[in-house]
Amino acid sequence: MAKGIWVATYRGVSKPDALAEYAKLAAPAIAAGGGKFLARGTASHAYENGVKERTVVIEFPSVAAAVATHDGAAYQTALKALAGGANREIRIVEGME
């Protein structure tokens, strides 16, 4: 079964305190779903339409595990804590074997 890869790219953070609270809640929710952080931080380089902002890449055992984690109660609580404090996009894609 192919792994699930969760990619979050940020355009900007308007409420750093809300992001910090989100991170405290999101990290254990993601770990409980089988997620393993592969990259987390400000982009070293950005090309084409990219911006040098925060990027997060998380590996899950499967796409279904990533989706279940995102849609689960614990992660949804973390999203409420973020409450519009960041402009970002999350994509979940199937990993390569």
Residue pairs with C-beta under 8 A, 6 or more apart in sequence:
1 61
1 62
2 62
2 63
2 94
2 95
2 96
2 97
3 59
3 60
3 61
3 62
3 94
3 95
4 59
4 60
4 61
4 62
4 63
4 64
4 65
4 66
4 67
4 92
4 93
4 94
4 95
5 57
5 58
5 59
5 60
5 66
5 92
5 93
5 94
5 95
6 30
6 35
6 56
6 57
6 58
6 59
6 60
6 66
6 69
6 70
6 90
6 91
6 92
7 55
7 56
7 57
7 58
7 90
7 91
7 92
7 93
8 54
8 55
8 56
8 57
8 58
8 88
8 89
8 90
8 91
9 50
9 53
9 54
9 55
9 88
9 89
10 53
10 54
10 55
10 86
10 87
10 88
11 51
11 53
11 87
11 88
11 89
12 51
12 53
12 86
12 87
13 19
13 53
13 54
13 85
13 86
13 87
14 84
14 85
14 86
14 87
15 82
15 83
15 84
15 85
15 86
16 85
17 85
18 81
18 82
18 83
18 84
18 85
18 86
19 82
19 85
19 86
21 81
21 82
22 78
22 79
22 81
22 82
22 85
22 86
25 74
25 77
25 78
25 81
26 75
26 78
27 37
28 74
29 69
29 72
29 74
29 75
29 77
29 78
30 37
30 58
30 69
30 75
32 69
32 74
33 60
33 65
33 66
33 68
33 69
33 72
33 75
34 60
34 61
34 65
34 69
35 58
35 59
35 60
35 65
35 66
35 69
36 58
36 59
36 60
37 56
37 57
37 58
38 57
38 58
38 59
39 55
39 56
39 57
40 54
40 55
40 56
40 57
41 54
41 55
42 52
42 53
42 54
42 55
43 50
43 51
43 52
43 53
43 54
43 55
44 52
45 52
46 52
46 53
54 86
54 88
58 66
59 95
60 66
60 69
63 92
63 93
63 94
66 92
67 92
69 75
70 90
70 92
